[in-house]
Structure formats: C-alpha cells, structure tokens
C-alpha cells in the first residue's frame, strides 16, 4: 500500500497556476514531482537553488490529493500505440526531431540494454524510452532544445490524459532506468 503523504521540495515558495498545476520541465516531462520521502524532497529544495533569483525560501510541501488521480507506471510497457503518438515528429520536414526518433527506434529495435525493458520480459518500458530520448539528444550530432524534447514527452502525457491518467508514478532512487546503484528507494508521483 502506497503511503498517503507525499512531498515536494522547492528551492523557493511557489503557487500552483490557475488550473491547479505546476509546470516545470524535468526528466519525465512537465509536472509537479513528489515523493513519499521527506528526506528526498528536502534534497530537492537544495538541488534546485540555481533556478531561484535571490536567496529564495526553500520549502518542503506536503501534498494532498483533492481527488484521486490515476497514475501511469513508468515501468509499464511501451506500446505501438505510444510509438504512433510520435507521428508528427517523423514527418520528412521534422529534421532533427525525425533523426532523434530514428536513432531511438534503431537502438530499441536492436534491443540495446536491459534497462529499457519491463522486468523479466522482452517488452520495452516507458521510463527507458523517455530516458533514451534525453540520452540520444545529448550526443553531439543531435542537440534539440530542451523544451522540444519536453514537448515530445508532453505528447505522450496528453495522449495518456485522454485515457484518464493524471500523472506518472515510479520507484525513485534506482539509478537510470532501473540500473545503477539503488539508494534511498522511494515512491514518486508526478502530477501533470
């Protein structure tokens, strides 16, 4: 059973926008990133200090859902339906966007790395695909603006919203795409 209390660490106080959302681009797209660990949330109020003008007021917020939110598990399967969302990015006129997706799909088809697969299966996981978008984009031959990769992830979020989802969830502290050192394991909820 997931804990009922979640926390968000911020380098400065903030208010949610008129729609009740907080939109900051991060690893898994725009959203309000929360954790069930007050310790981990406290680390983020320090980590994001560079984003604040002046000294700011570092704060850890306790988050309560006003109404239940359906979360999509980032460790869940990447489907053909999700791949089809990228149709507009694969148009001949899409240039570097098309190139990025071609490389991502190439690596995925080659089965590069267990970290991109649902545990103990041959099915791709969503977390791995998103991390691969960022990873390949950082290579010297393809460098899209940060917000453009965020827009690509946003297209996935928008599609999942049509299916009733309101955010991502995953286990944090596991290292990139479930590989690497595991420390401070905690449950993450990202509200869109």
C-alpha positions in Angstrom: 0.0 0.0 0.0 1.4 3.4 -1.0 1.9 6.0 1.7 -0.8 8.7 1.8 1.6 11.5 2.4 3.8 12.9 -0.5 6.2 15.8 -0.5 7.6 18.3 -3.0 10.9 20.0 -2.2 11.2 23.5 -3.7 14.1 26.0 -3.6 11.6 28.8 -3.2 7.9 29.1 -2.3 5.5 28.9 -5.3 1.8 28.8 -6.0 0.1 26.4 -8.4 -1.2 28.0 -11.6 -4.9 28.8 -12.2 -5.6 25.2 -13.3 -4.1 23.8 -10.1 -1.0 22.6 -11.9 2.7 23.3 -11.6 4.6 23.1 -14.9 8.3 22.6 -14.7 10.2 20.6 -17.3 12.2 17.8 -15.8 13.3 14.2 -16.6 9.8 12.8 -17.3 8.2 16.0 -18.7 6.2 18.7 -17.2 4.6 18.3 -13.8 4.7 18.5 -10.0 7.3 15.9 -8.9 6.5 14.4 -5.5 8.0 11.7 -3.3 6.8 9.7 -0.2 10.2 10.5 1.4 10.5 13.9 3.2 14.3 13.4 3.1 14.4 13.1 -0.7 12.1 16.1 -1.0 14.4 18.1 1.3 17.3 17.3 -1.1 15.4 18.8 -4.0 14.9 22.1 -2.2 18.7 22.3 -2.1 19.3 20.9 -5.6 17.2 23.5 -7.4 18.6 26.6 -5.8 20.3 27.6 -9.0 16.8 28.2 -10.5 15.9 30.9 -7.9 16.6 34.6 -8.2 18.0 35.8 -4.9 18.0 33.7 -1.8 14.5 32.2 -2.0 12.7 30.4 0.7 13.5 26.7 0.5 10.3 24.7 1.4 9.1 21.2 1.6 5.4 21.0 0.8 3.2 18.2 2.0 0.9 17.2 -1.0 -2.6 16.0 -0.6 -4.7 14.9 -3.5 -8.1 16.8 -3.6 -9.5 14.0 -5.7 -8.0 10.6 -6.6 -5.5 10.6 -9.5 -4.9 7.7 -11.9 -1.2 7.3 -12.4 0.6 5.6 -15.3 3.6 3.4 -14.1 6.8 4.4 -15.9 8.0 0.8 -15.6 4.9 -0.2 -17.6 5.1 -1.4 -21.2 5.8 0.9 -24.2 3.2 0.0 -26.8 2.8 0.6 -30.5 0.0 3.0 -29.6 2.6 5.2 -27.8 5.0 5.0 -30.7 2.3 6.2 -33.0 1.9 9.4 -31.0 5.2 10.5 -32.5 3.8 10.6 -36.0 4.1 14.4 -36.3 7.8 14.2 -35.3 8.6 11.7 -38.0 7.4 13.8 -40.9 10.1 14.5 -43.6 10.0 18.2 -42.6 10.7 17.4 -38.9 14.5 17.4 -39.5 16.4 16.8 -36.2 13.3 15.5 -34.5 12.9 12.8 -37.1 16.6 12.0 -36.7 16.3 11.7 -32.9 13.4 9.3 -33.2 15.1 7.3 -35.9 18.1 6.7 -33.6 15.9 5.9 -30.6 13.9 3.4 -32.6 17.1 1.9 -34.1 18.5 1.3 -30.6 15.2 -0.1 -29.4 15.0 -2.5 -32.3 18.5 -3.7 -31.6 17.4 -4.5 -28.0 20.2 -2.3 -26.6 20.3 -2.7 -22.8 18.1 -4.4 -20.3 17.2 -1.1 -18.7 14.8 -0.4 -21.5 12.6 -3.4 -20.8 9.9 -4.4 -18.4 11.5 -6.6 -15.8 11.9 -10.2 -16.9 10.3 -9.6 -20.3 11.2 -8.5 -23.8 8.8 -5.6 -23.7 10.1 -2.0 -23.7 9.3 0.1 -20.7 8.1 3.8 -20.9 10.8 5.0 -18.4 13.6 3.6 -20.6 12.2 5.1 -23.8 11.9 8.6 -22.2 15.4 8.4 -20.8 16.7 7.2 -24.2 15.2 10.3 -25.8 17.2 12.5 -23.5 20.4 10.4 -23.8 20.5 10.3 -27.6 19.6 14.0 -27.8 22.7 14.9 -25.8 25.1 13.3 -28.3 27.0 15.8 -30.4 25.2 15.1 -33.7 21.7 15.8 -32.4 21.0 18.6 -29.9 17.4 19.7 -29.8 16.4 22.5 -27.4 15.5 21.1 -24.0 11.9 22.2 -24.3 11.4 20.4 -27.7 12.3 17.0 -26.1 9.9 18.1 -23.3 7.2 18.7 -25.9 7.7 15.2 -27.3 7.2 13.7 -23.8 4.3 16.1 -23.4 2.6 14.5 -26.4 2.7 11.1 -24.5 1.3 12.8 -21.4 -1.5 14.4 -23.5 -2.4 11.0 -25.0 -2.4 9.3 -21.6 -4.7 12.1 -20.3 -7.3 11.1 -22.9 -7.1 7.6 -21.3 -7.9 9.1 -17.8 -4.3 9.3 -16.4 -3.3 12.4 -14.4 0.4 11.6 -13.9 3.3 9.2 -13.8 4.5 7.0 -10.9 7.7 5.0 -10.4 10.1 3.9 -7.8 12.8 6.6 -7.4 16.4 6.1 -6.3 17.1 3.2 -8.6 19.6 4.9 -10.9 18.9 5.4 -14.6 16.1 3.2 -16.0 16.3 0.7 -13.1 20.0 0.1 -13.5 22.9 1.5 -11.5 23.2 1.9 -7.7 20.0 1.7 -5.7 19.8 4.1 -2.8 17.1 5.9 -0.9 14.3 4.0 -2.7 11.1 6.0 -2.6 7.8 6.2 -4.4 7.5 9.1 -6.9 4.2 10.6 -8.2 4.4 13.2 -10.9 1.2 15.2 -11.3 0.5 16.7 -14.7 
